[in-house]
């Protein structure tokens, strides 16, 4: 009645079942004894399961609907199980010891994460703000990347030569240590610190004259120009003629008071051409942005007010934006 393959399979099943039951009579007798007690104890549960309130038949109807739903994708599910077989076969090859160690170390990892995550939370919050603030820079980096690339290319030779520099650093550091340990160095440094402390207030006032106004550079440049032009008889600075100021108490004649005007009332002075009032414009201590002074270079930029005596600092020039001519402009004119 059966073909050869079926007969062979039936023979193997009988041999397998026979081997399974062989020598296990006492165990089977004990199983049937316990099975009766289990069935008697399970009658209430089975009665509850088949009662109309549980809708046990609806479960089978739903299972039938589920089977009808998944039937069109049976081949897809079969291919999924084939793929799962390959996946689990790959897992089986690395299960000992890698997956086994991962599972065994999992509880410790979770405990560590539970302890560390609250401490890491502020870092993550600050990182979010940092990367949000970094976005404009990242956009600008796209425009400047060619320049950065050329800089990196130009810096390669310097980096290649850096080992030579690094080789010189240890002996240099040793020399500095030896210098530090030399007698008198500490005393010299203390004296230098004291000197800086004494010169500090003066430097704070003098330094802006150069850093803000560039006065020292201008002075040395003008001095070099004045002494560098001339002929065999001397420099031109020795042969400059100045026009003698006129008027009462001017610098061109003996004076009894500063040239501060006013117009002389005597008609003789007016007829003689000496009626111009001489008003002194002097600023011996101009502002140079030193501590307590406005941030301006006042010397040569003061407003020259005709007919008014001006001694000392003038009102704030506000970046040399003046309503009248300055002494510098008058000199250039």
C-alpha positions as MATLAB code, in Angstrom:
seq = 'XXXXXXXXXXXXXXXXXXXXXXXXXXXXXXXXXXXXXXXXXXXXXXXXXXXXXXXXXXXXXXXXXXXXXXXXXXXXXXXXXXXXXXXXXXXXXXXXXXXXXXXXXXXXXXXXXXXXXXXXXXXXXXXXXXXXXXXXXXXXXXXXXXXXXXXXXXXXXXXXXXXXXXXXXXXXXXXXXXXXXXXXXXXXXXXXXXXXXXXXXXXXXXXXXXXXXXXXXXXXXXXXXXXXXXXXXXXXXXXXXXXXXXXXXXXXXXXXXXXXXXXXXXXXXXXXXXXXXXXXXXXXXXXXXXXXXXXXXXXXXXXXXXXXXXXXXXXXXXXXXXXXXXXXXXXXX';
ca = [
       0.000    0.000    0.000;
       2.949    2.418    0.741;
       5.831    3.315   -1.495;
       9.476    2.690   -0.610;
      10.136    6.107    1.058;
       6.988    5.795    3.224;
       7.839    2.257    4.286;
      11.370    3.349    5.231;
      10.008    6.291    7.274;
       7.484    3.999    9.100;
      10.289    1.589    9.971;
      12.410    4.431   11.404;
       9.437    5.757   13.442;
       8.755    2.298   14.926;
      12.423    1.876   15.774;
      12.529    5.318   17.387;
       9.380    4.832   19.449;
      10.539    1.371   20.446;
      13.851    2.718   21.690;
      12.020    5.481   23.533;
       9.689    3.137   25.426;
      12.127    0.281   25.928;
      12.971   -0.239   29.609;
      10.685    2.605   30.787;
       7.666    0.567   32.010;
       7.796    1.774   35.664;
       8.085    5.388   34.526;
       5.090    4.996   32.220;
       3.000    3.424   35.004;
       3.886    6.333   37.283;
       3.002    8.773   34.500;
      -0.486    7.305   34.012;
      -1.087    7.418   37.777;
      -0.152   11.065   37.917;
      -2.051   11.799   34.690;
      -5.355   10.714   36.308;
      -4.792   13.082   39.236;
      -3.857   15.872   36.827;
      -7.014   15.362   34.770;
      -9.202   15.303   37.868;
      -7.570   18.478   39.158;
      -7.871   20.115   35.755;
     -11.616   19.530   35.337;
     -12.602   22.903   36.911;
     -10.142   24.725   34.668;
     -11.354   22.877   31.588;
     -14.998   23.536   32.537;
     -14.202   27.250   32.848;
     -12.372   27.167   29.521;
     -15.304   25.657   27.568;
     -18.005   27.738   29.254;
     -19.887   30.187   26.972;
     -18.536   33.183   28.907;
     -14.949   32.495   27.809;
     -15.912   32.375   24.106;
     -13.446   29.567   23.505;
     -14.941   28.948   20.086;
     -14.268   32.584   19.190;
     -10.573   31.928   19.804;
     -10.601   29.244   17.106;
     -12.556   31.491   14.743;
      -9.982   34.263   15.310;
      -7.187   31.763   14.769;
      -8.870   30.747   11.522;
      -9.068   34.395   10.436;
      -5.399   34.878   11.362;
      -4.412   31.858    9.293;
      -6.430   33.171    6.346;
      -4.712   36.556    6.707;
      -1.159   35.198    6.760;
      -1.792   32.568    4.055;
      -0.963   34.965    1.147;
       2.435   35.715    2.732;
       3.266   32.114    3.588;
       6.148   32.019    1.137;
       7.500   35.284    2.539;
       7.301   33.856    6.063;
       9.041   30.714    4.884;
      11.888   32.796    3.454;
      11.983   34.700    6.749;
      12.476   31.443    8.665;
      15.208   30.434    6.209;
      16.934   33.764    6.830;
      16.466   33.318   10.587;
      18.109   29.931   10.268;
      21.168   31.558    8.711;
      21.135   34.303   11.357;
      20.916   31.919   14.290;
      23.556   29.683   12.684;
      25.884   32.726   12.622;
      25.011   33.428   16.278;
      25.727   29.803   17.132;
      29.264   30.122   15.792;
      30.055   33.084   18.102;
      27.856   32.217   21.036;
      30.725   30.826   23.097;
      32.445   32.855   24.334;
      31.379   36.232   22.858;
      27.589   36.224   23.255;
      27.929   34.274   26.492;
      30.293   36.902   27.937;
      28.017   39.691   26.704;
      25.051   38.170   28.535;
      27.068   37.474   31.692;
      28.462   41.020   31.783;
      25.100   42.610   30.989;
      23.948   43.053   34.629;
      27.197   44.768   35.613;
      26.921   47.043   32.577;
      23.333   47.964   33.455;
      24.326   48.696   37.084;
      27.182   50.920   35.883;
      24.878   52.736   33.454;
      22.318   53.269   36.229;
      25.010   54.903   38.381;
      26.727   56.942   35.650;
      23.840   58.175   33.499;
      22.640   60.783   36.066;
      26.178   62.188   36.186;
      26.441   62.182   32.373;
      23.093   63.967   31.914;
      24.512   67.523   32.483;
      27.290   66.737   29.997;
      24.749   65.646   27.391;
      22.699   68.799   28.041;
      25.760   71.015   27.610;
      26.774   69.053   24.509;
      23.379   69.804   22.974;
      23.871   73.524   23.579;
      27.454   73.337   22.313;
      26.529   71.695   19.018;
      23.623   74.113   18.560;
      26.045   77.024   18.968;
      28.526   75.268   16.666;
      26.137   75.173   13.698;
      26.969   78.710   12.406;
      30.668   77.884   12.633;
      30.134   74.632   10.743;
      28.321   76.536    7.979;
      31.133   79.098    7.822;
      33.652   76.251    7.731;
      32.272   75.200    4.362;
      33.316   78.575    2.927;
      36.725   78.671    4.609;
      37.618   75.026    4.016;
      39.773   75.838    0.905;
      41.807   78.287    2.989;
      42.152   75.742    5.784;
      43.206   73.087    3.274;
      45.908   75.358    1.838;
      47.059   76.197    5.384;
      47.336   72.505    6.235;
      49.285   71.919    3.029;
      51.641   74.780    3.834;
      52.011   73.537    7.422;
      53.169   70.067    6.373;
      56.831   71.102    5.876;
      56.805   72.800    9.278;
      55.445   69.652   10.890;
      58.096   67.574    9.118;
      60.765   69.854   10.562;
      59.227   69.797   14.052;
      61.213   66.694   15.230;
      64.378   68.781   14.999;
      62.761   71.409   17.215;
      61.487   68.788   19.637;
      64.991   67.315   19.888;
      66.279   70.724   21.002;
      63.622   71.195   23.667;
      65.055   68.765   26.308;
      68.523   70.410   26.430;
      66.840   73.818   26.416;
      64.662   72.791   29.355;
      67.745   71.417   31.160;
      69.516   74.734   30.593;
      66.528   76.607   31.997;
      66.466   74.365   35.060;
      70.193   74.880   35.561;
      69.708   78.633   35.206;
      66.880   78.538   37.737;
      69.051   76.667   40.224;
      71.991   79.055   39.770;
      72.857   81.279   42.767;
      71.458   84.777   42.534;
      68.725   84.025   40.007;
      65.971   84.038   42.613;
      67.249   87.292   44.096;
      67.469   88.790   40.616;
      63.904   87.748   39.821;
      62.712   89.230   43.119;
      64.470   92.503   42.274;
      62.932   92.401   38.792;
      59.474   91.899   40.299;
      60.051   94.806   42.671;
      61.232   96.944   39.763;
      58.125   96.069   37.753;
      55.947   96.912   40.741;
      57.643  100.312   41.021;
      57.495  101.000   37.284;
      53.966   99.620   36.884;
      52.065  102.872   37.576;
      54.395  104.870   35.302;
      54.198  102.286   32.525;
      50.414  102.245   32.741;
      50.449  105.982   32.016;
      53.245  105.993   29.436;
      52.302  102.855   27.467;
      49.053  104.293   25.977;
      51.091  107.124   24.452;
      52.596  104.473   22.175;
      49.945  101.738   22.029;
      47.041  104.165   21.450;
      48.622  107.321   20.019;
      51.899  106.019   18.495;
      53.648  109.130   19.800;
      57.110  107.591   20.311;
      57.257  106.208   16.767;
      56.139  109.529   15.322;
      58.705  111.420   17.433;
      61.623  109.220   16.328;
      60.433  109.315   12.699;
      60.252  113.108   12.725;
      63.631  113.325   14.437;
      65.173  111.045   11.815;
      63.628  113.085    8.992;
      64.778  116.378   10.516;
      68.364  115.276   11.024;
      68.598  113.276    7.811;
      67.970  116.110    5.358;
      70.577  118.798    4.591;
      73.863  119.389    2.766;
      77.580  119.565    3.558;
      77.090  122.682    5.702;
      74.586  121.064    8.027;
      71.073  119.821    8.387;
      68.055  121.779    7.298;
      66.779  121.707   10.869;
      69.508  124.247   11.726;
      68.284  126.722    9.105;
      64.528  126.857    9.625;
      63.146  130.387    9.910;
      60.170  131.034   12.165;
      57.868  134.037   11.757;
      57.993  136.233   14.830;
      54.546  136.528   16.476;
      53.273  140.077   16.711;
      51.168  141.787   19.290;
      51.530  142.621   22.961;
      53.411  140.145   25.122;
      54.290  137.998   22.104;
      57.281  135.645   22.087;
      59.159  137.919   19.655;
      59.875  140.628   22.223;
      60.187  141.078   25.967;
      56.846  140.261   27.619;
      55.398  141.181   30.963;
      52.691  138.508   30.888;
      51.576  135.506   28.796;
      50.230  136.333   25.358;
      46.605  136.247   26.447;
      45.287  139.409   24.768;
      43.152  141.470   24.887;
      43.011  143.822   21.918;
      44.980  146.947   22.795;
      42.789  150.031   23.106;
      45.564  152.443   22.116;
      45.104  153.612   18.525;
      48.896  153.873   18.139;
      49.176  150.091   18.353;
      46.361  149.662   15.851;
      47.985  152.077   13.352;
      51.304  150.283   13.771;
      49.734  146.980   12.828;
      50.069  145.607   16.313;
      46.387  145.318   17.062;
      46.151  141.529   16.855;
      45.320  139.987   20.196;
      47.714  137.211   21.260;
      45.946  134.349   23.019;
      47.949  131.528   24.490;
      47.031  127.985   23.367;
      49.047  125.573   25.475;
      48.391  121.968   26.476;
      51.494  120.677   28.299;
      49.856  117.413   29.405;
      47.558  116.153   26.609;
      45.327  113.097   26.958;
      46.844  109.818   25.738;
      44.202  107.290   26.928;
      46.129  106.786   30.166;
      44.215  105.633   33.268;
      41.619  108.237   34.178;
      41.860  110.003   30.805;
      39.502  109.900   27.813;
      40.528  107.459   25.103;
      41.906  109.970   22.610;
      45.187  111.333   21.280;
      44.777  114.969   22.148;
      48.162  116.497   21.233;
      47.861  118.293   17.896;
      44.146  117.548   17.669;
      42.831  120.222   20.034;
      40.273  122.644   18.630;
      41.927  125.994   17.975;
      39.526  128.695   19.064;
      40.468  132.123   17.829;
      40.308  134.977   20.258;
      40.105  132.600   23.271;
      42.886  131.664   25.654;
      43.126  127.846   25.898;
      45.403  126.380   28.563;
      45.331  122.692   29.489;
      43.077  119.949   28.199;
      40.328  120.941   25.794;
      36.811  119.537   25.837;
      36.521  115.942   24.670;
      37.187  115.653   20.937;
      35.236  112.361   20.599;
      37.483  110.700   18.096;
      38.853  113.978   16.631;
      35.424  114.944   15.249;
      35.635  118.679   15.888;
      33.596  121.651   14.722;
      36.642  123.889   14.176;
      40.201  123.619   12.909;
      42.758  121.819   15.032;
      46.354  122.871   15.574;
      47.437  120.002   13.318;
      45.172  121.244   10.491;
      46.368  124.813   10.966;
      49.982  123.628   10.771;
      49.287  121.635    7.595;
      47.517  124.636    6.051;
];
